[in-house]
């Protein structure tokens, strides 16, 4: 059965070998419910400079789709 959650076993080495370098160390652990903190901190800088906005990391939620974001 597939579902979201933290497994109690490590990801198989043959799967980890082909991962993107940014995912190193994150493949077999669940992320924060609001999204990766580093990404949430980086997005306001990009968005603010590109679109002249004043976003803060606390205003950003990164989800796996629309359903988890809806109250």
PDB file with SEQRES, HELIX, SHEET and CRYST1 records, atoms N, CA, C and O in Angstrom:
SEQRES   1 A   71  UNK UNK UNK UNK UNK UNK UNK UNK UNK UNK UNK UNK UNK          
SEQRES   2 A   71  UNK UNK UNK UNK UNK UNK UNK UNK UNK UNK UNK UNK UNK          
SEQRES   3 A   71  UNK UNK UNK UNK UNK UNK UNK UNK UNK UNK UNK UNK UNK          
SEQRES   4 A   71  UNK UNK UNK UNK UNK UNK UNK UNK UNK UNK UNK UNK UNK          
SEQRES   5 A   71  UNK UNK UNK UNK UNK UNK UNK UNK UNK UNK UNK UNK UNK          
SEQRES   6 A   71  UNK UNK UNK UNK UNK UNK                                      
HELIX    1 AA1 UNK A   13  UNK A   16  1                                   4    
HELIX    2 AA2 UNK A   21  UNK A   23  5                                   3    
HELIX    3 AA3 UNK A   37  UNK A   51  1                                  15    
HELIX    4 AA4 UNK A   57  UNK A   59  5                                   3    
HELIX    5 AA5 UNK A   66  UNK A   69  1                                   4    
CRYST1    1.000    1.000    1.000  90.00  90.00  90.00 P 1           1          
ATOM      1  N   UNK A   1       0.844  -1.182   0.000  1.00  0.00           N  
ATOM      2  CA  UNK A   1       0.000   0.000   0.000  1.00  0.00           C  
ATOM      3  C   UNK A   1       0.882   1.235   0.000  1.00  0.00           C  
ATOM      4  O   UNK A   1       1.829   1.324   0.783  1.00  0.00           O  
ATOM      5  N   UNK A   2       0.581   2.186  -0.869  1.00  0.00           N  
ATOM      6  CA  UNK A   2       1.346   3.425  -0.945  1.00  0.00           C  
ATOM      7  C   UNK A   2       0.581   4.543  -0.243  1.00  0.00           C  
ATOM      8  O   UNK A   2      -0.621   4.714  -0.448  1.00  0.00           O  
ATOM      9  N   UNK A   3       1.282   5.286   0.569  1.00  0.00           N  
ATOM     10  CA  UNK A   3       0.667   6.424   1.242  1.00  0.00           C  
ATOM     11  C   UNK A   3       1.770   7.374   1.692  1.00  0.00           C  
ATOM     12  O   UNK A   3       2.948   7.014   1.675  1.00  0.00           O  
ATOM     13  N   UNK A   4       1.401   8.562   2.086  1.00  0.00           N  
ATOM     14  CA  UNK A   4       2.356   9.545   2.572  1.00  0.00           C  
ATOM     15  C   UNK A   4       2.700   9.202   4.015  1.00  0.00           C  
ATOM     16  O   UNK A   4       1.816   8.903   4.817  1.00  0.00           O  
ATOM     17  N   UNK A   5       3.972   9.246   4.335  1.00  0.00           N  
ATOM     18  CA  UNK A   5       4.391   8.960   5.698  1.00  0.00           C  
ATOM     19  C   UNK A   5       5.870   8.657   5.761  1.00  0.00           C  
ATOM     20  O   UNK A   5       6.533   8.598   4.726  1.00  0.00           O  
ATOM     21  N   UNK A   6       6.390   8.468   6.932  1.00  0.00           N  
ATOM     22  CA  UNK A   6       7.798   8.182   7.117  1.00  0.00           C  
ATOM     23  C   UNK A   6       7.998   6.674   7.231  1.00  0.00           C  
ATOM     24  O   UNK A   6       7.481   6.051   8.158  1.00  0.00           O  
ATOM     25  N   UNK A   7       8.750   6.074   6.285  1.00  0.00           N  
ATOM     26  CA  UNK A   7       8.954   4.628   6.362  1.00  0.00           C  
ATOM     27  C   UNK A   7       9.873   4.262   7.519  1.00  0.00           C  
ATOM     28  O   UNK A   7      10.626   5.096   8.022  1.00  0.00           O  
ATOM     29  N   UNK A   8       9.799   3.008   7.929  1.00  0.00           N  
ATOM     30  CA  UNK A   8      10.659   2.543   9.010  1.00  0.00           C  
ATOM     31  C   UNK A   8      11.874   1.786   8.473  1.00  0.00           C  
ATOM     32  O   UNK A   8      12.521   1.038   9.206  1.00  0.00           O  
ATOM     33  N   UNK A   9      12.179   1.986   7.182  1.00  0.00           N  
ATOM     34  CA  UNK A   9      13.339   1.358   6.554  1.00  0.00           C  
ATOM     35  C   UNK A   9      13.964   2.346   5.572  1.00  0.00           C  
ATOM     36  O   UNK A   9      13.265   3.201   5.028  1.00  0.00           O  
ATOM     37  N   UNK A  10      15.276   2.239   5.339  1.00  0.00           N  
ATOM     38  CA  UNK A  10      15.935   3.169   4.415  1.00  0.00           C  
ATOM     39  C   UNK A  10      15.570   2.857   2.958  1.00  0.00           C  
ATOM     40  O   UNK A  10      15.177   1.739   2.628  1.00  0.00           O  
ATOM     41  N   UNK A  11      15.707   3.859   2.110  1.00  0.00           N  
ATOM     42  CA  UNK A  11      15.482   3.667   0.686  1.00  0.00           C  
ATOM     43  C   UNK A  11      16.570   2.761   0.122  1.00  0.00           C  
ATOM     44  O   UNK A  11      17.733   2.871   0.511  1.00  0.00           O  
ATOM     45  N   UNK A  12      16.207   1.880  -0.777  1.00  0.00           N  
ATOM     46  CA  UNK A  12      17.162   0.938  -1.368  1.00  0.00           C  
ATOM     47  C   UNK A  12      18.308   1.686  -2.055  1.00  0.00           C  
ATOM     48  O   UNK A  12      18.072   2.683  -2.737  1.00  0.00           O  
ATOM     49  N   UNK A  13      19.542   1.216  -1.880  1.00  0.00           N  
ATOM     50  CA  UNK A  13      20.710   1.903  -2.464  1.00  0.00           C  
ATOM     51  C   UNK A  13      20.624   2.111  -3.966  1.00  0.00           C  
ATOM     52  O   UNK A  13      21.082   3.142  -4.460  1.00  0.00           O  
ATOM     53  N   UNK A  14      20.049   1.162  -4.716  1.00  0.00           N  
ATOM     54  CA  UNK A  14      19.971   1.339  -6.171  1.00  0.00           C  
ATOM     55  C   UNK A  14      19.015   2.476  -6.553  1.00  0.00           C  
ATOM     56  O   UNK A  14      19.119   3.022  -7.652  1.00  0.00           O  
ATOM     57  N   UNK A  15      18.106   2.829  -5.680  1.00  0.00           N  
ATOM     58  CA  UNK A  15      17.210   3.962  -5.926  1.00  0.00           C  
ATOM     59  C   UNK A  15      17.916   5.263  -5.574  1.00  0.00           C  
ATOM     60  O   UNK A  15      17.817   6.235  -6.322  1.00  0.00           O  
ATOM     61  N   UNK A  16      18.617   5.301  -4.465  1.00  0.00           N  
ATOM     62  CA  UNK A  16      19.327   6.509  -4.024  1.00  0.00           C  
ATOM     63  C   UNK A  16      20.443   6.898  -4.982  1.00  0.00           C  
ATOM     64  O   UNK A  16      20.749   8.082  -5.125  1.00  0.00           O  
ATOM     65  N   UNK A  17      21.056   5.917  -5.642  1.00  0.00           N  
ATOM     66  CA  UNK A  17      22.189   6.196  -6.518  1.00  0.00           C  
ATOM     67  C   UNK A  17      21.863   7.136  -7.656  1.00  0.00           C  
ATOM     68  O   UNK A  17      22.750   7.855  -8.116  1.00  0.00           O  
ATOM     69  N   UNK A  18      20.634   7.162  -8.128  1.00  0.00           N  
ATOM     70  CA  UNK A  18      20.270   8.005  -9.252  1.00  0.00           C  
ATOM     71  C   UNK A  18      19.595   9.307  -8.853  1.00  0.00           C  
ATOM     72  O   UNK A  18      19.044  10.000  -9.709  1.00  0.00           O  
ATOM     73  N   UNK A  19      19.625   9.646  -7.601  1.00  0.00           N  
ATOM     74  CA  UNK A  19      18.904  10.840  -7.150  1.00  0.00           C  
ATOM     75  C   UNK A  19      19.632  12.121  -7.507  1.00  0.00           C  
ATOM     76  O   UNK A  19      20.846  12.129  -7.711  1.00  0.00           O  
ATOM     77  N   UNK A  20      18.893  13.173  -7.576  1.00  0.00           N  
ATOM     78  CA  UNK A  20      19.450  14.497  -7.804  1.00  0.00           C  
ATOM     79  C   UNK A  20      20.240  14.902  -6.567  1.00  0.00           C  
ATOM     80  O   UNK A  20      19.817  14.597  -5.452  1.00  0.00           O  
ATOM     81  N   UNK A  21      21.388  15.588  -6.730  1.00  0.00           N  
ATOM     82  CA  UNK A  21      22.208  15.973  -5.562  1.00  0.00           C  
ATOM     83  C   UNK A  21      21.455  16.764  -4.495  1.00  0.00           C  
ATOM     84  O   UNK A  21      21.782  16.660  -3.313  1.00  0.00           O  
ATOM     85  N   UNK A  22      20.454  17.554  -4.887  1.00  0.00           N  
ATOM     86  CA  UNK A  22      19.701  18.341  -3.906  1.00  0.00           C  
ATOM     87  C   UNK A  22      18.864  17.464  -2.986  1.00  0.00           C  
ATOM     88  O   UNK A  22      18.481  17.894  -1.898  1.00  0.00           O  
ATOM     89  N   UNK A  23      18.579  16.244  -3.412  1.00  0.00           N  
ATOM     90  CA  UNK A  23      17.768  15.344  -2.598  1.00  0.00           C  
ATOM     91  C   UNK A  23      18.600  14.498  -1.658  1.00  0.00           C  
ATOM     92  O   UNK A  23      18.050  13.741  -0.858  1.00  0.00           O  
ATOM     93  N   UNK A  24      19.898  14.611  -1.736  1.00  0.00           N  
ATOM     94  CA  UNK A  24      20.774  13.776  -0.921  1.00  0.00           C  
ATOM     95  C   UNK A  24      20.421  13.907   0.553  1.00  0.00           C  
ATOM     96  O   UNK A  24      20.353  15.012   1.090  1.00  0.00           O  
ATOM     97  N   UNK A  25      20.196  12.769   1.201  1.00  0.00           N  
ATOM     98  CA  UNK A  25      19.873  12.773   2.622  1.00  0.00           C  
ATOM     99  C   UNK A  25      18.412  13.022   2.931  1.00  0.00           C  
ATOM    100  O   UNK A  25      18.027  12.990   4.100  1.00  0.00           O  
ATOM    101  N   UNK A  26      17.583  13.270   1.928  1.00  0.00           N  
ATOM    102  CA  UNK A  26      16.169  13.580   2.169  1.00  0.00           C  
ATOM    103  C   UNK A  26      15.242  12.509   1.609  1.00  0.00           C  
ATOM    104  O   UNK A  26      14.032  12.581   1.822  1.00  0.00           O  
ATOM    105  N   UNK A  27      15.762  11.541   0.916  1.00  0.00           N  
ATOM    106  CA  UNK A  27      14.904  10.602   0.197  1.00  0.00           C  
ATOM    107  C   UNK A  27      14.029   9.762   1.113  1.00  0.00           C  
ATOM    108  O   UNK A  27      12.866   9.519   0.790  1.00  0.00           O  
ATOM    109  N   UNK A  28      14.550   9.315   2.236  1.00  0.00           N  
ATOM    110  CA  UNK A  28      13.768   8.400   3.063  1.00  0.00           C  
ATOM    111  C   UNK A  28      13.215   9.037   4.339  1.00  0.00           C  
ATOM    112  O   UNK A  28      12.953   8.333   5.313  1.00  0.00           O  
ATOM    113  N   UNK A  29      13.041  10.321   4.345  1.00  0.00           N  
ATOM    114  CA  UNK A  29      12.449  11.004   5.491  1.00  0.00           C  
ATOM    115  C   UNK A  29      11.305  11.902   5.031  1.00  0.00           C  
ATOM    116  O   UNK A  29      11.330  12.448   3.928  1.00  0.00           O  
ATOM    117  N   UNK A  30      10.333  12.039   5.870  1.00  0.00           N  
ATOM    118  CA  UNK A  30       9.188  12.889   5.565  1.00  0.00           C  
ATOM    119  C   UNK A  30       9.576  14.358   5.742  1.00  0.00           C  
ATOM    120  O   UNK A  30      10.385  14.684   6.611  1.00  0.00           O  
ATOM    121  N   UNK A  31       9.015  15.227   4.940  1.00  0.00           N  
ATOM    122  CA  UNK A  31       9.315  16.657   5.038  1.00  0.00           C  
ATOM    123  C   UNK A  31       8.332  17.343   5.990  1.00  0.00           C  
ATOM    124  O   UNK A  31       7.332  16.753   6.401  1.00  0.00           O  
ATOM    125  N   UNK A  32       8.629  18.572   6.324  1.00  0.00           N  
ATOM    126  CA  UNK A  32       7.742  19.387   7.147  1.00  0.00           C  
ATOM    127  C   UNK A  32       6.409  19.545   6.422  1.00  0.00           C  
ATOM    128  O   UNK A  32       6.385  19.600   5.192  1.00  0.00           O  
ATOM    129  N   UNK A  33       5.325  19.617   7.142  1.00  0.00           N  
ATOM    130  CA  UNK A  33       3.995  19.690   6.522  1.00  0.00           C  
ATOM    131  C   UNK A  33       3.799  20.949   5.683  1.00  0.00           C  
ATOM    132  O   UNK A  33       2.936  20.968   4.805  1.00  0.00           O  
ATOM    133  N   UNK A  34       4.573  21.991   5.930  1.00  0.00           N  
ATOM    134  CA  UNK A  34       4.461  23.219   5.134  1.00  0.00           C  
ATOM    135  C   UNK A  34       5.428  23.233   3.956  1.00  0.00           C  
ATOM    136  O   UNK A  34       5.406  24.167   3.154  1.00  0.00           O  
ATOM    137  N   UNK A  35       6.276  22.214   3.838  1.00  0.00           N  
ATOM    138  CA  UNK A  35       7.257  22.152   2.755  1.00  0.00           C  
ATOM    139  C   UNK A  35       8.669  22.275   3.306  1.00  0.00           C  
ATOM    140  O   UNK A  35       8.857  22.554   4.491  1.00  0.00           O  
ATOM    141  N   UNK A  36       9.658  22.069   2.449  1.00  0.00           N  
ATOM    142  CA  UNK A  36      11.058  22.171   2.860  1.00  0.00           C  
ATOM    143  C   UNK A  36      11.367  23.588   3.337  1.00  0.00           C  
ATOM    144  O   UNK A  36      11.147  24.543   2.592  1.00  0.00           O  
ATOM    145  N   UNK A  37      11.875  23.746   4.565  1.00  0.00           N  
ATOM    146  CA  UNK A  37      12.151  25.090   5.086  1.00  0.00           C  
ATOM    147  C   UNK A  37      13.108  25.896   4.207  1.00  0.00           C  
ATOM    148  O   UNK A  37      12.895  27.093   4.012  1.00  0.00           O  
ATOM    149  N   UNK A  38      14.159  25.265   3.674  1.00  0.00           N  
ATOM    150  CA  UNK A  38      15.103  25.983   2.822  1.00  0.00           C  
ATOM    151  C   UNK A  38      14.454  26.537   1.569  1.00  0.00           C  
ATOM    152  O   UNK A  38      14.768  27.646   1.138  1.00  0.00           O  
ATOM    153  N   UNK A  39      13.554  25.770   0.986  1.00  0.00           N  
ATOM    154  CA  UNK A  39      12.837  26.223  -0.204  1.00  0.00           C  
ATOM    155  C   UNK A  39      11.867  27.345   0.145  1.00  0.00           C  
ATOM    156  O   UNK A  39      11.735  28.315  -0.601  1.00  0.00           O  
ATOM    157  N   UNK A  40      11.190  27.210   1.284  1.00  0.00           N  
ATOM    158  CA  UNK A  40      10.254  28.255   1.707  1.00  0.00           C  
ATOM    159  C   UNK A  40      10.987  29.565   2.013  1.00  0.00           C  
ATOM    160  O   UNK A  40      10.416  30.645   1.864  1.00  0.00           O  
ATOM    161  N   UNK A  41      12.241  29.471   2.435  1.00  0.00           N  
ATOM    162  CA  UNK A  41      13.027  30.683   2.706  1.00  0.00           C  
ATOM    163  C   UNK A  41      13.582  31.288   1.424  1.00  0.00           C  
ATOM    164  O   UNK A  41      13.752  32.505   1.343  1.00  0.00           O  
ATOM    165  N   UNK A  42      13.867  30.462   0.423  1.00  0.00           N  
ATOM    166  CA  UNK A  42      14.439  30.954  -0.834  1.00  0.00           C  
ATOM    167  C   UNK A  42      13.388  31.567  -1.762  1.00  0.00           C  
ATOM    168  O   UNK A  42      13.693  32.509  -2.493  1.00  0.00           O  
ATOM    169  N   UNK A  43      12.180  31.060  -1.745  1.00  0.00           N  
ATOM    170  CA  UNK A  43      11.155  31.547  -2.671  1.00  0.00           C  
ATOM    171  C   UNK A  43      10.810  33.021  -2.517  1.00  0.00           C  
ATOM    172  O   UNK A  43      10.634  33.692  -3.535  1.00  0.00           O  
ATOM    173  N   UNK A  44      10.704  33.569  -1.309  1.00  0.00           N  
ATOM    174  CA  UNK A  44      10.395  34.997  -1.210  1.00  0.00           C  
ATOM    175  C   UNK A  44      11.463  35.877  -1.869  1.00  0.00           C  
ATOM    176  O   UNK A  44      11.130  36.875  -2.507  1.00  0.00           O  
ATOM    177  N   UNK A  45      12.740  35.514  -1.720  1.00  0.00           N  
ATOM    178  CA  UNK A  45      13.795  36.307  -2.346  1.00  0.00           C  
ATOM    179  C   UNK A  45      13.593  36.372  -3.851  1.00  0.00           C  
ATOM    180  O   UNK A  45      13.653  37.447  -4.446  1.00  0.00           O  
ATOM    181  N   UNK A  46      13.355  35.222  -4.461  1.00  0.00           N  
ATOM    182  CA  UNK A  46      13.145  35.172  -5.907  1.00  0.00           C  
ATOM    183  C   UNK A  46      11.881  35.939  -6.292  1.00  0.00           C  
ATOM    184  O   UNK A  46      11.912  36.795  -7.177  1.00  0.00           O  
ATOM    185  N   UNK A  47      10.779  35.631  -5.628  1.00  0.00           N  
ATOM    186  CA  UNK A  47       9.502  36.241  -5.970  1.00  0.00           C  
ATOM    187  C   UNK A  47       9.518  37.757  -5.738  1.00  0.00           C  
ATOM    188  O   UNK A  47       9.002  38.520  -6.555  1.00  0.00           O  
ATOM    189  N   UNK A  48      10.110  38.181  -4.628  1.00  0.00           N  
ATOM    190  CA  UNK A  48      10.150  39.613  -4.311  1.00  0.00           C  
ATOM    191  C   UNK A  48      10.974  40.385  -5.336  1.00  0.00           C  
ATOM    192  O   UNK A  48      10.593  41.489  -5.724  1.00  0.00           O  
ATOM    193  N   UNK A  49      12.093  39.824  -5.778  1.00  0.00           N  
ATOM    194  CA  UNK A  49      12.923  40.539  -6.754  1.00  0.00           C  
ATOM    195  C   UNK A  49      12.307  40.512  -8.143  1.00  0.00           C  
ATOM    196  O   UNK A  49      12.423  41.489  -8.883  1.00  0.00           O  
ATOM    197  N   UNK A  50      11.659  39.423  -8.511  1.00  0.00           N  
ATOM    198  CA  UNK A  50      11.089  39.296  -9.856  1.00  0.00           C  
ATOM    199  C   UNK A  50       9.765  40.039 -10.007  1.00  0.00           C  
ATOM    200  O   UNK A  50       9.501  40.632 -11.053  1.00  0.00           O  
ATOM    201  N   UNK A  51       8.934  40.010  -8.968  1.00  0.00           N  
ATOM    202  CA  UNK A  51       7.591  40.570  -9.079  1.00  0.00           C  
ATOM    203  C   UNK A  51       7.341  41.773  -8.170  1.00  0.00           C  
ATOM    204  O   UNK A  51       6.214  42.261  -8.085  1.00  0.00           O  
ATOM    205  N   UNK A  52       8.381  42.249  -7.496  1.00  0.00           N  
ATOM    206  CA  UNK A  52       8.274  43.412  -6.620  1.00  0.00           C  
ATOM    207  C   UNK A  52       7.180  43.218  -5.555  1.00  0.00           C  
ATOM    208  O   UNK A  52       6.306  44.068  -5.379  1.00  0.00           O  
ATOM    209  N   UNK A  53       7.253  42.086  -4.857  1.00  0.00           N  
ATOM    210  CA  UNK A  53       6.305  41.783  -3.791  1.00  0.00           C  
ATOM    211  C   UNK A  53       7.031  41.816  -2.459  1.00  0.00           C  
ATOM    212  O   UNK A  53       8.238  42.055  -2.419  1.00  0.00           O  
ATOM    213  N   UNK A  54       6.323  41.581  -1.377  1.00  0.00           N  
ATOM    214  CA  UNK A  54       6.909  41.565  -0.035  1.00  0.00           C  
ATOM    215  C   UNK A  54       6.499  40.298   0.709  1.00  0.00           C  
ATOM    216  O   UNK A  54       5.967  40.364   1.818  1.00  0.00           O  
ATOM    217  N   UNK A  55       6.749  39.152   0.093  1.00  0.00           N  
ATOM    218  CA  UNK A  55       6.407  37.877   0.731  1.00  0.00           C  
ATOM    219  C   UNK A  55       7.413  37.522   1.818  1.00  0.00           C  
ATOM    220  O   UNK A  55       8.580  37.911   1.759  1.00  0.00           O  
ATOM    221  N   UNK A  56       6.940  36.775   2.810  1.00  0.00           N  
ATOM    222  CA  UNK A  56       7.783  36.255   3.885  1.00  0.00           C  
ATOM    223  C   UNK A  56       7.677  34.725   3.842  1.00  0.00           C  
ATOM    224  O   UNK A  56       6.666  34.196   3.381  1.00  0.00           O  
ATOM    225  N   UNK A  57       8.705  34.005   4.315  1.00  0.00           N  
ATOM    226  CA  UNK A  57       8.641  32.540   4.299  1.00  0.00           C  
ATOM    227  C   UNK A  57       7.398  31.976   5.006  1.00  0.00           C  
ATOM    228  O   UNK A  57       6.887  30.931   4.604  1.00  0.00           O  
ATOM    229  N   UNK A  58       6.919  32.640   6.031  1.00  0.00           N  
ATOM    230  CA  UNK A  58       5.742  32.172   6.753  1.00  0.00           C  
ATOM    231  C   UNK A  58       4.457  32.250   5.952  1.00  0.00           C  
ATOM    232  O   UNK A  58       3.435  31.705   6.370  1.00  0.00           O  
ATOM    233  N   UNK A  59       4.491  32.917   4.807  1.00  0.00           N  
ATOM    234  CA  UNK A  59       3.313  33.032   3.955  1.00  0.00           C  
ATOM    235  C   UNK A  59       3.296  31.988   2.841  1.00  0.00           C  
ATOM    236  O   UNK A  59       2.391  31.987   2.006  1.00  0.00           O  
ATOM    237  N   UNK A  60       4.284  31.107   2.824  1.00  0.00           N  
ATOM    238  CA  UNK A  60       4.428  30.138   1.743  1.00  0.00           C  
ATOM    239  C   UNK A  60       4.192  28.727   2.267  1.00  0.00           C  
ATOM    240  O   UNK A  60       4.727  28.337   3.305  1.00  0.00           O  
ATOM    241  N   UNK A  61       3.386  27.974   1.535  1.00  0.00           N  
ATOM    242  CA  UNK A  61       3.148  26.567   1.830  1.00  0.00           C  
ATOM    243  C   UNK A  61       3.408  25.800   0.532  1.00  0.00           C  
ATOM    244  O   UNK A  61       2.898  26.163  -0.528  1.00  0.00           O  
ATOM    245  N   UNK A  62       4.204  24.742   0.630  1.00  0.00           N  
ATOM    246  CA  UNK A  62       4.502  23.911  -0.530  1.00  0.00           C  
ATOM    247  C   UNK A  62       3.855  22.552  -0.289  1.00  0.00           C  
ATOM    248  O   UNK A  62       4.158  21.879   0.696  1.00  0.00           O  
ATOM    249  N   UNK A  63       2.962  22.153  -1.194  1.00  0.00           N  
ATOM    250  CA  UNK A  63       2.232  20.902  -1.006  1.00  0.00           C  
ATOM    251  C   UNK A  63       2.475  19.943  -2.162  1.00  0.00           C  
ATOM    252  O   UNK A  63       3.081  20.309  -3.169  1.00  0.00           O  
ATOM    253  N   UNK A  64       2.008  18.739  -2.012  1.00  0.00           N  
ATOM    254  CA  UNK A  64       2.115  17.735  -3.055  1.00  0.00           C  
ATOM    255  C   UNK A  64       0.957  17.818  -4.042  1.00  0.00           C  
ATOM    256  O   UNK A  64       0.852  16.988  -4.945  1.00  0.00           O  
ATOM    257  N   UNK A  65       0.110  18.786  -3.884  1.00  0.00           N  
ATOM    258  CA  UNK A  65      -1.029  18.974  -4.775  1.00  0.00           C  
ATOM    259  C   UNK A  65      -2.029  19.938  -4.163  1.00  0.00           C  
ATOM    260  O   UNK A  65      -1.767  20.517  -3.109  1.00  0.00           O  
ATOM    261  N   UNK A  66      -3.159  20.115  -4.802  1.00  0.00           N  
ATOM    262  CA  UNK A  66      -4.132  21.086  -4.301  1.00  0.00           C  
ATOM    263  C   UNK A  66      -4.895  20.577  -3.086  1.00  0.00           C  
ATOM    264  O   UNK A  66      -5.200  21.365  -2.191  1.00  0.00           O  
ATOM    265  N   UNK A  67      -5.207  19.315  -3.027  1.00  0.00           N  
ATOM    266  CA  UNK A  67      -6.007  18.788  -1.909  1.00  0.00           C  
ATOM    267  C   UNK A  67      -5.383  19.048  -0.543  1.00  0.00           C  
ATOM    268  O   UNK A  67      -6.097  19.471   0.366  1.00  0.00           O  
ATOM    269  N   UNK A  68      -4.058  18.808  -0.352  1.00  0.00           N  
ATOM    270  CA  UNK A  68      -3.482  19.079   0.972  1.00  0.00           C  
ATOM    271  C   UNK A  68      -3.500  20.561   1.356  1.00  0.00           C  
ATOM    272  O   UNK A  68      -3.402  20.895   2.537  1.00  0.00           O  
ATOM    273  N   UNK A  69      -3.625  21.451   0.363  1.00  0.00           N  
ATOM    274  CA  UNK A  69      -3.601  22.882   0.659  1.00  0.00           C  
ATOM    275  C   UNK A  69      -4.974  23.428   1.026  1.00  0.00           C  
ATOM    276  O   UNK A  69      -5.074  24.510   1.604  1.00  0.00           O  
ATOM    277  N   UNK A  70      -6.016  22.706   0.702  1.00  0.00           N  
ATOM    278  CA  UNK A  70      -7.362  23.187   0.990  1.00  0.00           C  
ATOM    279  C   UNK A  70      -7.757  22.875   2.419  1.00  0.00           C  
ATOM    280  O   UNK A  70      -7.514  21.773   2.909  1.00  0.00           O  
ATOM    281  N   UNK A  71      -8.380  23.865   3.104  1.00  0.00           N  
ATOM    282  CA  UNK A  71      -8.804  23.613   4.495  1.00  0.00           C  
ATOM    283  C   UNK A  71     -10.016  22.715   4.578  1.00  0.00           C  
ATOM    284  O   UNK A  71     -10.487  22.415   5.675  1.00  0.00           O  
TER     285      UNK A  71                                                      
END                                                                             
